[in-house]
């Protein structure tokens, strides 16, 4: 998803195969963390390229297509780290805050073209990112990926004049 030409090709092939692009969910991401003072430029660039740049490429290509066809829905996966930041999450949080800004800007731009843009901000999903965190969150207390998928389906199936710009999906009892 970090290759601009590959993203353009993906959108083109999707439209060729299905006739249009109604829903785009941007879910590529990595969760390399650490304190800012110890973060290498290489790590920073890798996180920004994977999390923010790839979301930008997909949003831009999807938006162009949806604008031509007079509507669609774009859903960006951000994080609770996109609305709050903690020590040790600087690079990851910066990428997710960037996704939030991109989402809000694109939502405003898309209104005139019936393009709805939303962000889902999960915290503590049962996946490899959470498993790699230094703090231990019991697997039984992590959010099911199916709950996040159901949230995306909810956003994608709202009526033509209803949009939810941001949904925070957090663990019961999460401390932030």
C-alpha positions as semicolon CSV with decimal commas, in nm:
position;residue;x (nm);y (nm);z (nm)
1;X;0,000;0,000;0,000
2;X;0,302;0,229;0,020
3;X;0,350;0,215;-0,358
4;X;0,143;0,485;-0,527
5;X;0,124;0,306;-0,863
6;X;0,009;-0,020;-0,698
7;X;-0,272;0,165;-0,519
8;X;-0,384;0,332;-0,842
9;X;-0,380;-0,007;-1,014
10;X;-0,583;-0,164;-0,731
11;X;-0,857;0,098;-0,763
12;X;-0,859;0,073;-1,144
13;X;-0,883;-0,307;-1,137
14;X;-1,157;-0,297;-0,873
15;X;-1,366;-0,064;-1,089
16;X;-1,299;-0,272;-1,402
17;X;-1,410;-0,587;-1,221
18;X;-1,710;-0,451;-1,025
19;X;-1,814;-0,144;-1,223
20;X;-1,766;0,104;-0,939
21;X;-1,612;0,160;-0,596
22;X;-1,873;0,209;-0,325
23;X;-1,675;0,135;-0,009
24;X;-1,306;0,176;0,067
25;X;-1,167;0,062;0,404
26;X;-0,808;0,164;0,476
27;X;-0,669;-0,076;0,734
28;X;-0,297;-0,111;0,659
29;X;-0,081;-0,028;0,956
30;X;0,212;-0,114;1,175
31;X;0,259;-0,039;1,540
32;X;0,628;0,013;1,599
33;X;0,657;0,209;1,920
34;X;0,915;0,347;2,149
35;X;1,020;0,674;2,298
36;X;1,083;0,953;2,051
37;X;1,442;1,011;2,162
38;X;1,524;0,648;2,081
39;X;1,327;0,626;1,754
40;X;1,542;0,603;1,443
41;X;1,462;0,800;1,131
42;X;1,423;0,469;0,948
43;X;1,158;0,351;1,195
44;X;0,978;0,686;1,182
45;X;0,970;0,676;0,801
46;X;0,850;0,315;0,798
47;X;0,559;0,391;1,032
48;X;0,462;0,709;0,845
49;X;0,486;0,538;0,506
50;X;0,279;0,238;0,611
51;X;0,020;0,410;0,829
52;X;-0,023;0,760;0,689
53;X;0,118;0,767;0,338
54;X;-0,063;0,448;0,233
55;X;-0,389;0,586;0,374
56;X;-0,331;0,907;0,177
57;X;-0,268;0,714;-0,147
58;X;-0,581;0,502;-0,101
59;X;-0,799;0,797;0,001
60;X;-0,685;1,002;-0,295
61;X;-0,738;0,725;-0,550
62;X;-1,070;0,617;-0,398
63;X;-1,194;0,975;-0,368
64;X;-1,118;1,046;-0,735
65;X;-1,319;0,740;-0,839
66;X;-1,608;0,813;-0,603
67;X;-1,621;1,172;-0,723
68;X;-1,667;1,048;-1,082
69;X;-1,949;0,815;-0,980
70;X;-2,121;1,066;-0,750
71;X;-2,070;0,906;-0,411
72;X;-1,921;0,643;-0,188
73;X;-1,791;0,572;0,161
74;X;-1,431;0,583;0,282
75;X;-1,348;0,436;0,623
76;X;-1,005;0,493;0,773
77;X;-0,874;0,285;1,061
78;X;-0,709;0,516;1,308
79;X;-0,668;0,435;1,677
80;X;-0,736;0,569;2,022
81;X;-0,373;0,680;1,977
82;X;-0,508;0,908;1,702
83;X;-0,708;1,108;1,955
84;X;-0,478;1,068;2,256
85;X;-0,103;1,008;2,290
86;X;0,107;0,849;2,562
87;X;0,478;0,823;2,633
88;X;0,629;0,561;2,406
89;X;0,370;0,606;2,130
90;X;0,500;0,922;1,961
91;X;0,561;0,792;1,610
92;X;0,256;0,566;1,603
93;X;0,036;0,837;1,753
94;X;0,167;1,096;1,507
95;X;0,074;0,868;1,216
96;X;-0,274;0,804;1,358
97;X;-0,332;1,174;1,437
98;X;-0,236;1,237;1,073
99;X;-0,502;0,988;0,963
100;X;-0,757;1,177;1,172
101;X;-0,664;1,507;1,005
102;X;-0,676;1,345;0,662
103;X;-1,017;1,195;0,743
104;X;-1,163;1,526;0,861
105;X;-1,029;1,719;0,562
106;X;-1,149;1,459;0,313
107;X;-1,493;1,445;0,480
108;X;-1,528;1,817;0,427
109;X;-1,409;1,793;0,065
110;X;-1,635;1,497;-0,009
111;X;-1,960;1,641;0,119
112;X;-2,040;1,811;-0,214
113;X;-1,987;1,481;-0,400
114;X;-2,187;1,257;-0,164
115;X;-1,866;1,095;-0,040
116;X;-1,883;1,004;0,328
117;X;-1,555;0,972;0,516
118;X;-1,528;0,822;0,865
119;X;-1,262;0,704;1,106
120;X;-1,274;0,410;1,343
121;X;-1,047;0,455;1,646
122;X;-1,006;0,120;1,819
123;X;-0,805;0,062;2,132
124;X;-0,671;-0,279;2,226
125;X;-0,788;-0,507;1,944
126;X;-0,691;-0,872;1,966
127;X;-0,419;-0,868;1,701
128;X;-0,042;-0,872;1,650
129;X;-0,009;-0,499;1,726
130;X;-0,156;-0,535;2,073
131;X;0,031;-0,860;2,134
132;X;0,358;-0,672;2,072
133;X;0,284;-0,398;2,327
134;X;0,510;-0,383;2,633
135;X;0,205;-0,355;2,860
136;X;0,017;-0,678;2,894
137;X;-0,352;-0,676;2,806
138;X;-0,522;-1,006;2,869
139;X;-0,644;-1,160;2,544
140;X;-0,986;-1,207;2,704
141;X;-1,005;-0,829;2,761
142;X;-0,905;-0,729;2,408
143;X;-1,155;-0,609;2,150
144;X;-1,265;-0,870;1,900
145;X;-1,165;-0,788;1,540
146;X;-1,523;-0,887;1,452
147;X;-1,650;-0,591;1,656
148;X;-1,432;-0,358;1,450
149;X;-1,555;-0,522;1,128
150;X;-1,917;-0,480;1,246
151;X;-1,845;-0,112;1,311
152;X;-1,717;-0,072;0,954
153;X;-2,027;-0,246;0,818
154;X;-2,245;-0,013;1,026
155;X;-2,072;0,294;0,881
156;X;-2,092;0,158;0,527
157;X;-2,465;0,085;0,549
158;X;-2,590;0,414;0,690
159;X;-2,846;0,601;0,480
160;X;-2,731;0,829;0,199
161;X;-2,749;1,145;0,410
162;X;-2,612;1,009;0,736
163;X;-2,244;1,011;0,826
164;X;-2,058;0,940;1,148
165;X;-1,720;1,108;1,133
166;X;-1,546;0,923;1,415
167;X;-1,616;0,622;1,632
168;X;-1,396;0,536;1,929
169;X;-1,418;0,167;2,012
170;X;-1,236;0,098;2,335
171;X;-1,195;-0,179;2,585
172;X;-1,425;-0,182;2,885
173;X;-1,232;-0,020;3,168
174;X;-0,953;0,119;2,947
175;X;-0,760;0,391;3,123
176;X;-0,711;0,706;2,921
